Amino acid sequence: MPRQVPRSVPQFVDRVDVLAALDGCGIGVVSGLPGIGKSEAVRHWVEEVRERFPGGDVYVDFAALRGQVGADVSAGVSSCLRALGVQDEYLPGSLGELSAMFRTRTAKAPVLVVLDDVTDPAQVRALIPGTGSVVVATSQRLLAELLQDGAQLMPLDPLGFEHGRQLLEKLCGAARVAAEPEAARRIVEWCAGLPVALHVAAGRLATYRRLTLSGLAGELADEKRRLDALSVRGEGVVTVVFGVAYEGLPDDARRLYRLLGLYPGRRWDVELAAALAEVDVVRAQELLDVLDEASLVEYGEDERYAFHDLVRLHALRMAGREDAAGIVARAAVHVLRLAAHADLAVMGGRMRIGRAVERLERLGGVPGPFADKAAALAWLDAERGELLAVLRAAAAHEMHRVTWELAEALTALYLNHRYVGDWLASGELGVVAAAADGNPAAEARLRTLLSRPLMDLGERERAREELDAAIVCADRTDHTLLRASVREFYGRWCDRYAPARAVGVYREALALYEQAGDPRGTAIGLLFLGCAQDAAGEGEQALVTLRDACARFAAPGVEDRRMGARARAAEGNVLIHLGRTEEAAVALEDAVAALQEVGAVHYEAGHRETLYELTGVRDHLSRALEIYEAGGSPRAAVVRSVLGEDA
């Protein structure tokens, strides 16, 4: 049962009306200015009521998904489905299907859905759960469009004076506020009821005990610093308060604050801060502690730091003459090193055009930060928003080589977790950068990889155009393995859209794999060729090809049981088409046993269903149901029905 909504801070006051309104809503929208306390009000309410939701609570921060050209809605629904137990292999391709699956998954046990930083009603509509559940969104907008969906709108006003004073007492101590009541009154007044501003002011008072409330109130009284307080929607108040906090920092902490303002992502760890500031990790941690104590950064449970949005804008304003391109370059080099380690851990010795992995290996004995493939994938998944933000910034600054190398490395994530919107954006930037870098091999590789998300999106002609261009680029090089790989990908396109051409294309790829002396590539080429021959009605020839593939996957130097099992299963399917069902059952029995042993359960389940149809053995169908239920697949209902009918 997921419990994803972050904890609230203990220094919480007021919001009685909103908390009461939330108690009675089915769809609630808490809106207001940045820094007004929307998220904290909702999180405080969640801690009071979460036991009412036996299905758990799920959480989406849409700010982290911003900039995906509409894909943020699909990504938000997908993340909730994953939290509810649906594996990536069973996530539908369209937003409508994702939303329908979400409603189904939340129909049995009430679920609480919390959506932070919503900017579009569609983000809420796609995540309205099943009957009995509740969805609560926070937004700077009122989102009145959601009234037609039955939403209750809850605009949040600034704190009144009394509640502002109570918050200051909780932050600084009641005795300290009571000792200087007039100064406290002025601080609350000039913070204009914005909790984030009061937190920053209290952070200065807590960090620098020599600073009195009267001293801080005197600084805030300076009209030159208070001009922004009179600007539209009160944002200037926050600027003044952050400016006071900034001026109280040591010089090197100020510098780190400015550099982090130029960082293109939203979250960072101490290692990245050290890379940006060009200091060691110990010193970077000391400086982050200073910023944390001043309430200018927030430290999360994931051991990452972040700015509040308004603080980030203030830090960016303070950056002034700092070298923005230099910061992006340092960030890009840092994340490329980590992404290359992750790529190596996930994909092993796959073909790469970029040299980042080679550069790591030349260091000799420098261990990567990832214990295994699972750890590397988990890091890529958690950091995908940051990685894409850095990639975009590097591309904007025309850092061509690091852009396409990072785009290539990130396919380790996208090939395993199909974030199609991210993959498309990364691939397009990578292609442009590789072309600008004058590297036809890199351009061919990136265009080839880009064809996959385009195919997933149904953009068949664009995918074909990319593959056509990739072949032209690849054939300008002497990279035989690359030329083979491009044609293998082209064959996958033909499988889907032009099956009559697939056999010929795979034969070209196979010949090039053999010419390159790549035994695993040759085995893969044979597998796909055999499947294409079967689809073309060349069953007997397909058997010969697939048996050759099985032998090669088992050979020393390749020894890939997962792919060997896939080839054996393909052989079983050919035998079915040829009417040789007893032989087919034997082949499929071999395949599912191997697939189960290596953990390739997504492939195993379908072949188990086929075996049940061939043999009538219920254990196969029961095992398929077990896999589908564990992964949240819609096939579970179908298989369950068949088992019931057969009982």
C-alpha atoms as one frame of an Amber mdcrd trajectory, in Angstrom:
protein
   0.000   0.000   0.000   1.635   3.277  -1.101   2.127   6.150   1.346   3.735
   8.723  -0.921   2.572  12.133   0.303   5.548  13.894   1.975   5.386  14.814
   5.651   4.338  18.293   6.716   6.556  20.568   8.784   5.786  20.773  12.522
   5.544  24.594  12.378   2.032  24.754  10.991  -0.701  27.228  11.960  -4.239
  28.197  10.942  -5.858  27.019   7.698  -8.847  25.784   9.718 -11.359  26.620
   6.979  -9.380  24.844   4.277  -8.787  21.780   6.455 -12.515  21.559   7.157
 -13.347  21.969   3.471 -10.913  19.231   2.528 -12.699  16.866   4.916 -15.852
  17.053   2.830 -14.498  17.134  -0.712 -14.195  14.549  -3.451 -12.105  16.779
  -5.692 -10.377  19.720  -4.007  -8.212  22.486  -5.447  -6.118  24.509  -3.004
  -4.837  27.590  -4.829  -2.869  30.728  -4.054   0.392  32.617  -4.428   3.770
  30.871  -4.403   4.940  30.478  -0.835   1.432  30.840   0.604   1.555  27.367
   2.185  -0.675  25.344  -0.152   1.365  22.160  -0.054   1.902  22.322   3.695
  -1.822  22.742   4.352  -2.610  19.679   2.243   0.187  17.597   3.776  -0.953
  18.524   7.292  -4.485  17.417   6.405  -3.206  14.163   4.907  -1.457  13.253
   8.153  -4.778  13.624   9.950  -6.892  11.586   7.520  -4.659   9.120   5.663
  -5.956   6.136   7.669  -9.343   6.723   6.028  -7.842   5.536   2.743  -7.065
   1.806   2.913  -5.850   1.887  -0.682  -3.024   4.263   0.315  -2.032   7.709
  -0.887  -0.201   8.566  -4.105   1.606  11.789  -4.939   2.632  13.604  -8.110
   4.742  16.775  -8.214   3.930  18.231 -11.630   6.685  20.829 -11.262   9.167
  17.978 -11.689   7.416  16.863 -14.895   7.186  20.294 -16.488   8.401  20.867
 -20.049   7.404  17.542 -21.602   4.932  18.996 -24.129   1.835  17.378 -22.678
   3.593  14.179 -21.681   3.587  15.337 -18.047  -0.048  14.178 -17.723   0.739
  10.672 -18.971   3.876  10.551 -16.838   1.851  11.566 -13.772  -0.773   8.852
 -14.318   1.948   6.285 -15.051   3.812   7.086 -11.822   0.596   6.608  -9.809
  -0.088   3.281 -11.507   3.445   2.151 -10.706   2.878   3.089  -7.071  -0.262
   0.933  -7.150   1.713  -2.055  -8.409   1.474  -1.866 -12.199   4.752  -2.690
 -13.919   5.988  -0.754 -16.951   5.350  -3.663 -19.307   1.617  -3.405 -18.674
   1.167   0.354 -18.883  -1.079   1.263 -21.858   0.185   3.540 -24.607  -2.490
   6.248 -24.577  -3.549   8.726 -21.908  -7.168   7.597 -22.117  -6.202   3.987
 -21.442  -3.897   5.023 -18.594  -6.703   6.993 -16.923  -9.144   4.133 -17.363
  -6.680   1.722 -15.779  -6.165   4.188 -12.897  -9.912   4.367 -12.232 -10.101
   0.585 -12.257  -7.153   0.189  -9.885  -8.681   2.668  -7.401 -12.245   1.310
  -7.517 -11.944  -1.385  -4.850 -10.262   0.447  -1.953 -10.451   4.245  -1.471
  -7.235   6.044  -2.425  -6.062   9.589  -1.682  -4.430  11.343  -4.638  -2.379
  14.504  -4.002  -1.222  16.542  -7.013   1.259  19.364  -6.383   1.849  22.399
  -8.590  -0.891  21.695 -11.105  -0.994  24.121 -14.024  -3.686  22.574 -16.222
  -7.100  21.038 -15.419  -6.175  18.058 -17.593  -3.576  17.046 -15.019  -6.358
  16.621 -12.455  -8.971  15.132 -14.774  -6.621  12.350 -15.833  -6.172  11.326
 -12.184  -9.708  11.435 -10.821  -9.879   8.077  -8.999 -12.639   5.556  -8.516
 -15.702   5.980  -6.311 -14.954   6.693  -2.650 -11.503   8.086  -3.312 -10.385
  11.721  -3.072  -8.087  13.865  -5.221  -6.589  17.114  -3.915  -4.551  19.466
  -6.105  -2.467  22.536  -5.315  -2.042  25.244  -7.905  -1.148  28.872  -8.312
  -4.252  29.057 -10.496  -7.836  28.855  -9.264  -8.593  26.113 -11.846 -12.255
  27.145 -12.010 -12.593  24.920 -15.095 -12.781  21.965 -12.703 -16.087  23.153
 -11.245 -17.860  21.204 -13.984 -16.136  18.083 -12.658 -17.563  18.702  -9.189
 -14.414  20.202  -7.721 -14.445  22.354  -4.607 -12.234  25.438  -4.994 -10.268
  26.508  -1.920  -8.241  29.681  -2.494  -5.684  30.238   0.255  -5.193  33.747
   1.630  -2.072  35.060   3.400  -1.932  34.455   7.135  -3.572  37.075   9.320
  -1.426  38.897  11.824  -2.268  36.670  14.782  -1.517  33.470  12.938   1.627
  35.007  11.446   2.791  35.822  14.975   1.977  32.270  16.101   4.086  30.902
  13.256   6.962  33.201  14.203   6.704  31.955  17.799   6.897  28.338  16.654
   9.907  29.120  14.499  11.846  31.379  16.880  10.465  30.577  20.315   7.635
  32.256  22.211   9.976  33.853  24.768  12.034  35.576  22.098   8.933  36.978
  20.395   7.418  38.095  23.714  10.638  39.971  24.571  10.278  42.198  21.472
   6.541  42.279  20.633   6.677  45.418  18.494   9.581  44.119  16.418   7.756
  40.817  16.008   4.649  42.675  14.864   6.637  44.547  12.216   8.341  41.398
  10.938   4.976  39.665  10.559   3.549  42.728   8.848   6.404  43.110   6.373
   6.396  39.400   5.567   2.810  39.976   4.372   1.474  36.715   5.733   3.611
  34.530   3.464   4.775  31.483   5.463   7.854  31.050   3.262   8.963  34.606
   4.040   8.461  34.067   7.774  10.493  30.860   7.590  13.411  32.679   5.969
  13.276  35.517   8.482  13.210  33.052  11.359  16.078  31.147   9.753  18.295
  34.219  10.048  17.261  34.751  13.650  17.975  31.099  14.498  21.310  30.950
  12.690  22.694  34.245  13.994  21.713  34.444  17.658  23.354  37.864  17.954
  20.701  39.228  15.568  17.702  40.619  17.450  14.142  40.863  16.222  14.534
  44.631  16.345  17.682  44.395  14.210  15.935  42.247  11.620  12.864  44.485
  11.687  15.142  47.461  11.117  16.643  45.819   8.027  13.195  45.050   6.659
  12.143  48.652   7.298  14.596  49.915   4.649  12.391  51.160   1.808  15.011
  50.321  -0.793  14.734  46.712   0.236  10.989  46.841   0.614  10.062  48.194
  -2.815   9.262  44.759  -4.151   6.738  44.385  -1.340   4.512  46.753  -3.248
   4.741  44.855  -6.544   1.957  42.814  -8.108   0.715  39.757  -6.163   3.111
  40.323  -3.295   6.106  38.525  -4.803   8.314  41.480  -3.943   7.894  40.750
  -0.235   9.558  37.405  -0.699  12.335  39.009  -2.737  13.061  41.424   0.120
  13.150  38.691   2.729  15.378  36.448   0.609  17.629  39.425  -0.078  18.081
  40.030   3.659  18.925  36.360   4.169  21.340  36.406   1.245  23.208  39.450
   2.569  23.712  37.642   5.874  25.568  34.745   4.251  29.361  34.331   4.169
  30.914  35.129   0.788  31.519  31.515  -0.272  27.982  30.492   0.709  26.632
  33.405  -1.337  28.674  32.204  -4.302  27.285  28.665  -4.032  23.771  30.109
  -3.739  24.292  32.035  -6.984  25.774  29.046  -8.790  22.880  26.828  -7.731
  20.548  29.485  -9.106  22.123  28.874 -12.526  21.885  25.081 -12.250  19.269
  24.001 -14.827  17.719  21.239 -12.715  15.537  21.388  -9.636  17.303  19.114
  -7.131  20.933  18.396  -6.369  23.121  16.433  -3.999  26.345  17.448  -2.301
  28.504  15.944  -5.066  26.849  18.080  -7.725  27.147  21.179  -5.532  30.850
  20.427  -5.141  31.248  20.110  -8.920  29.474  23.413  -9.548  31.497  25.303
  -6.943  34.750  23.475  -7.790  35.354  22.593  -4.135  35.690  19.247  -2.372
  32.656  17.421  -1.036  33.417  18.258   2.608  33.477  21.994   1.889  30.380
  21.760  -0.286  28.524  20.077   2.571  29.560  22.853   4.950  28.248  25.500
   2.566  24.986  23.635   2.002  24.568  23.444   5.769  24.895  27.233   5.920
  22.218  27.630   3.247  20.031  25.057   4.971  20.326  26.843   8.311  19.291
  30.081   6.596  16.189  28.289   5.200  17.326  29.086   1.668  17.445  25.436
   0.624  15.334  22.458   1.619  16.815  19.055   2.422  14.630  16.127   1.358
  14.314  12.562   2.532  15.976  11.486  -0.715  19.179  13.230   0.479  18.783
  15.890  -2.195  18.527  19.634  -1.790  16.096  21.930  -3.555  15.063  25.562
  -3.758  11.522  26.730  -3.287  10.563  28.148  -6.677  10.733  31.749  -5.499
  14.056  31.220  -3.782  15.417  29.747  -6.982  14.318  32.820  -8.902  15.983
  35.023  -6.306  19.192  32.996  -6.541  19.080  33.342 -10.319  18.651  37.107
  -9.991  21.612  37.247  -7.638  23.738  35.246 -10.088  24.191  38.365 -12.217
  27.577  38.132 -13.888  28.347  34.518 -13.002  29.358  32.318 -15.937  26.115
  30.514 -16.829  27.766  28.467 -19.585  30.498  27.373 -17.195  27.934  26.176
 -14.660  26.045  24.202 -17.299  29.293  22.669 -18.543  30.301  21.566 -15.025
  26.849  20.148 -14.397  26.826  18.319 -17.731  30.257  16.758 -17.216  29.256
  15.651 -13.716  25.974  14.009 -14.719  27.516  12.464 -17.855  30.080  10.693
 -15.675  27.311   9.239 -13.506  25.074   8.429 -16.467  27.976   6.634 -18.165
  28.531   4.513 -15.037  24.802   3.744 -14.967  24.758   2.918 -18.683  27.654
   0.507 -18.187  25.949  -1.167 -15.221  22.629  -1.524 -17.064  23.694  -2.301
 -20.624  27.091  -3.918 -20.153  29.189  -4.101 -23.297  26.602  -2.766 -25.739
  27.824  -0.802 -28.756  28.421   2.868 -27.945  29.634   5.717 -30.099  30.335
   8.037 -27.180  33.637   7.665 -25.350  32.420   8.441 -21.827  32.609   4.787
 -20.747  36.082   4.419 -22.263  37.237   7.512 -20.389  35.977   5.981 -17.160
  37.729   2.687 -17.878  41.009   4.481 -18.621  40.964   5.859 -15.076  41.611
   2.284 -13.964  40.148   0.876 -10.788  37.802   3.776 -10.116  34.613   2.047
  -8.962  31.221   3.148 -10.191  28.633   4.261  -7.667  26.145   1.523  -8.608
  26.236  -1.944  -7.105  24.280  -3.588  -9.913  21.863  -3.055 -12.781  18.898
  -2.525 -10.460  20.685   0.201  -8.510  21.780   1.957 -11.702  18.267   1.849
 -13.156  16.819   3.143  -9.899  19.208   6.115  -9.990  18.435   6.889 -13.633
  14.731   6.683 -12.878  14.918   8.944  -9.823  17.103  11.510 -11.589  15.499
  11.471 -15.023  14.031  14.958 -14.707  17.374  16.385 -13.619  19.260  14.569
 -16.363  16.932  15.840 -19.064  17.092  19.390 -17.693  20.902  19.332 -17.861
  20.764  17.830 -21.356  18.460  20.627 -22.528  20.726  23.277 -21.025  23.846
  21.759 -22.591  22.101  21.726 -25.967  21.009  25.350 -25.538  24.630  26.327
 -24.876  25.735  24.368 -27.983  27.847  21.910 -26.000  27.506  19.396 -28.791
  29.672  16.455 -27.719  28.467  16.241 -24.133  24.861  16.645 -25.344  24.858
  13.690 -27.698  26.968  11.529 -25.372  24.480  12.133 -22.559  21.543  11.464
 -24.893  23.121   8.159 -25.908  23.804   7.172 -22.286  20.225   7.920 -21.229
  18.870   5.267 -23.578  19.883   2.778 -20.874  16.911   4.155 -18.944  14.535
   4.596 -21.856  15.051   1.109 -23.265  14.077  -0.357 -19.880  11.484   2.169
 -18.649   9.776   3.628 -21.664   9.377   7.299 -20.810   8.436   8.091 -24.376
   8.149  11.881 -23.980  11.557  12.133 -22.336  13.132   9.774 -24.865  11.772
  11.766 -27.784  13.087  15.059 -26.370  16.486  13.567 -25.519  16.821  11.843
 -28.879  15.935  14.925 -30.898  18.476  17.033 -29.018  21.072  14.301 -29.398
  20.583  14.085 -33.159  20.969  17.851 -33.610  24.072  17.906 -31.407  25.712
  14.959 -33.184  25.126  16.580 -36.572  26.504  19.907 -35.331  29.510  18.052
 -33.914  30.244  16.663 -37.378  30.085  13.059 -36.114  28.154  10.879 -38.599
  28.506   7.758 -36.444  26.952   9.501 -33.453  24.248  10.978 -35.674  23.449
   7.541 -37.095  23.278   6.013 -33.609  21.050   8.747 -32.197  18.722   8.732
 -35.219  18.428   4.961 -34.928  17.537   5.125 -31.242  15.119   7.997 -31.891
  13.075   5.734 -34.154  11.930   3.715 -31.123   9.956   6.417 -29.272   8.608
   7.628 -32.611   7.284   4.136 -33.311   5.788   3.976 -29.810   4.003   7.251
 -30.556   2.682   5.902 -33.854   4.748   8.342 -35.946   5.648   5.713 -38.517
   6.794   8.070 -41.277   9.032  10.125 -38.996  10.517   6.908 -37.637  11.227
   5.684 -41.162  12.774   9.026 -42.132  15.089   8.855 -39.130  16.127   5.313
 -40.045  16.702   6.255 -43.686  18.905   9.151 -42.576  20.664   6.872 -40.066
  21.622   4.419 -42.817  23.064   7.258 -44.920  25.105   8.517 -41.945  26.249
   5.049 -40.898  27.343   4.153 -44.415  29.602   7.224 -44.421  31.623   5.539
 -41.661  33.766   2.405 -41.508  31.873   1.282 -38.388  30.535  -2.075 -39.584
  28.790  -2.909 -36.299  26.954   0.412 -36.390  25.840  -0.238 -39.956  24.497
  -3.621 -38.855  22.675  -2.166 -35.850  20.958   0.513 -37.910  19.601  -2.123
 -40.264  18.481  -4.307 -37.365  16.431  -1.374 -36.058  15.100  -0.820 -39.571
  14.000  -4.436 -39.582  12.005  -3.830 -36.410  10.245  -0.979 -38.206   9.537
  -3.287 -41.157   8.146  -5.960 -38.801   5.453  -3.496 -37.798   4.809  -1.476
 -40.941   6.284  -3.269 -43.990   6.610  -7.003 -43.204   7.328  -7.927 -46.818
  10.634  -6.016 -46.582  11.684  -7.339 -43.170  13.453 -10.521 -44.311  15.673
  -8.642 -46.761  16.588  -5.949 -44.246  17.456  -8.498 -41.543  19.639 -10.400
 -44.032  21.590  -7.180 -44.647  21.998  -6.664 -40.905  23.074 -10.275 -40.391
  25.716 -10.091 -43.102  27.180  -6.971 -41.512  27.157  -8.521 -38.009  29.082
 -11.490 -39.414  31.477  -9.146 -41.222  32.055  -7.251 -37.962  32.803 -10.510
 -36.156  30.148  -9.847 -33.500  28.812 -13.209 -32.284  26.016 -11.786 -30.117
  24.892  -9.401 -32.845  24.861 -12.331 -35.270  22.692 -14.355 -32.878  20.255
 -11.462 -32.448  20.152 -10.935 -36.203  19.275 -14.598 -36.685  16.503 -14.386
 -34.076  14.814 -11.452 -35.760  15.371 -12.905 -39.220  13.735 -16.160 -38.178
  10.699 -14.340 -36.775  10.414 -12.342 -39.995  10.652 -15.517 -42.090   7.866
 -17.063 -40.040   5.684 -13.967 -40.573   6.393 -14.230 -44.318   5.191 -17.861
 -44.407   8.687 -19.360 -44.719   8.174 -21.731 -41.778  10.741 -24.423 -42.589
  13.469 -21.872 -43.279  12.486 -20.018 -40.096  13.075 -23.206 -38.069  16.603
 -23.547 -39.454  17.370 -19.899 -38.722  15.972 -19.940 -35.179  17.762 -23.171
 -34.243  20.982 -21.576 -35.417  20.168 -18.567 -33.207  19.557 -20.827 -30.177
  22.916 -22.533 -30.654  24.745 -19.219 -30.959  23.115 -17.773 -27.820  24.395
 -20.830 -25.931  27.923 -20.629 -27.360  30.951 -19.561 -25.267  31.497 -15.819
 -25.428  27.779 -15.121 -25.817  25.950 -17.343 -23.311  22.760 -15.294 -23.155
  20.069 -17.507 -21.630  17.376 -14.832 -21.793  17.754 -14.261 -25.533  18.270
 -17.980 -26.090  14.958 -18.652 -24.394  13.276 -16.065 -26.605  14.697 -17.802
 -29.673  13.492 -21.195 -28.412  10.013 -19.736 -27.825  10.022 -18.290 -31.339
  10.886 -21.772 -32.601   7.873 -23.121 -30.706   5.591 -20.580 -32.365   6.868
 -21.583 -35.819   6.153 -25.228 -35.028   2.588 -24.297 -34.081   2.159 -22.568
 -37.416   3.469 -25.707 -39.121   0.969 -27.896 -37.227   3.661 -29.730 -35.248
   2.057 -29.095 -31.856   3.832 -31.795 -29.819   7.249 -30.441 -30.827   5.985
 -26.904 -30.215   4.969 -27.787 -26.647   8.439 -29.162 -25.920  10.114 -26.015
 -27.282   7.822 -23.732 -25.301   8.307 -25.788 -22.108  12.071 -25.295 -22.487
  11.602 -21.585 -23.120   9.316 -20.796 -20.169  11.540 -22.713 -17.760  14.546
 -20.646 -18.841  12.615 -17.371 -18.864  11.358 -18.041 -15.333  14.857 -18.845
 -14.148  16.367 -15.611 -15.537  13.444 -13.463 -14.345  12.117 -12.504 -17.792
   8.543 -12.978 -16.605   6.982 -10.535 -19.076   7.896 -12.887 -21.927   7.163
 -15.993 -19.861   3.513 -15.160 -19.178   2.385 -15.015 -22.804   4.114 -18.257
 -23.663   2.463 -19.908 -20.644  -0.918 -18.971 -22.092   0.074 -20.538 -25.410
   1.182 -23.703 -23.628  -2.173 -23.952 -21.868  -3.916 -23.737 -25.234  -1.660
 -26.515 -26.565  -1.674 -28.858 -23.559  -4.628 -27.910 -21.366  -2.333 -27.968
 -18.321  -3.864 -25.477 -15.856  -0.566 -24.882 -14.048   0.616 -22.849 -17.039
  -2.412 -20.579 -16.869  -2.114 -20.255 -13.087   1.521 -19.184 -13.444   0.557
 -16.645 -16.128  -2.126 -15.242 -13.809   0.407 -14.963 -10.978   2.734 -12.931
 -13.235  -0.024 -10.683 -14.547  -1.425  -9.965 -11.094   2.019  -9.146  -9.707
   2.595  -6.691 -12.540  -0.869  -5.157 -12.652  -1.575  -6.354 -16.194  -5.110
  -6.089 -17.634  -4.568  -9.648 -18.900  -5.070 -10.860 -15.323  -8.848 -10.423
 -15.581  -8.946 -12.355 -18.863  -6.885 -15.245 -17.526  -8.844 -15.308 -14.266
 -12.051 -15.593 -16.283 -10.690 -18.480 -18.333  -9.601 -20.311 -15.194 -13.051
 -19.803 -13.722 -14.819 -21.058 -16.816 -12.547 -24.098 -16.919 -13.068 -24.976
 -13.243
